């Protein structure tokens, strides 16, 4: 049996018997979006409620659209190792400065 390492900044709450339970419902997270002129969400960010926009505790994605405003791709910012990451390790304030892949 392989036990994965505890992911830093991953939103969690305390469940039964004070065990950590990862939050999987968006209703328990702060969500931010930056839209283009057509109203399409370009950047979507999620973090634990109360997290500041400048803190490196956000999960951010970038959405691309075609000329018909249809979603064509969803990409993730690269972390310090140069890998696309879905972890909660980015700053919402800096979302436009990251390289997405």
N, C-alpha and C positions, 0 to 999 in steps of 0.2 A: 504494500500500500504506500503510495506516495502522498506526502502532505505538502501542499503548496505553502509558500511563505505568505505571511500576512501582508497584504497590500497596503502600502502607506496611503493615507488620505481617503481610502475607499469608504464611502458613507456606511455607517452601521448604527444599530441601536442595540439596546440590551433586551434580550428575549427572556424566555423561561429560564429560571435558575441563574439569572444574570449572565447568560451566554451571549456572545456577540452574534448578531444576526445582520447580514448585509441588507441594506435598503435597496429594494429592487423596484419600488413604486415611485414614479416621478412625483407623486403627490407629496412625498416627504423630502423633496429636494428643491432648492432654489434653481430656477431656470431663467436663462437670459437668451435673447436672440437678436441678431442684427440682420435686418431685411434689406433687399435691394429695392430699386424703384418700382418693381412689379409686385412687391410684397412677399417675395420668396425669401425664406430664411437662409441666409448665407452661412452664418455662424450660429451654432447652438451650443450653449454652455450649461453645465449642471454642476452643482456643488451642495454641500451640506448647508442647511438653512443657517444664516448668520455669517457665512463666509464672506469676507470682503472681496471686491472685484479685483484688487491688486494682489491678493494672496495666491500662492502657487498651489491651489487646492481645487482646481476646476478641471472637469473633463470637457474638452472642446472638440467639436467636429465642424468641418467645412463642407457645404453642399454646393454642387455645381448643377446648372440647369442649361437646357438647350434653348433654341429660339422660340419653342412653343411653351416655355416655362415648365417643361417636364424635368423632373430630377434625373440627372445622368450619373452622378457619383456622390459618394460620401467618403471623405478622407479625414485622417487624423493627424495632429501635429507630431513632429518628430521630437523625441526626447533628447537628452544630452548624449546618448549613445548613437543617435542618428536613426533610431527605429521609430516607426509609426507607433503611437501609444494611445490606448484608451484609458489610461490611468488618470487619476485625479491629481495631476502634478503641474498644471499650467495656470497662468494668470489670465483672467478674462480681459483685463486691461491691455494685455500684450497680444491678443488673439491674431491681429493682422500681421504681426511680425514673425510668426512661426512658419516653418516650411511644412507643408502638408503632403502626405503621401498615402 
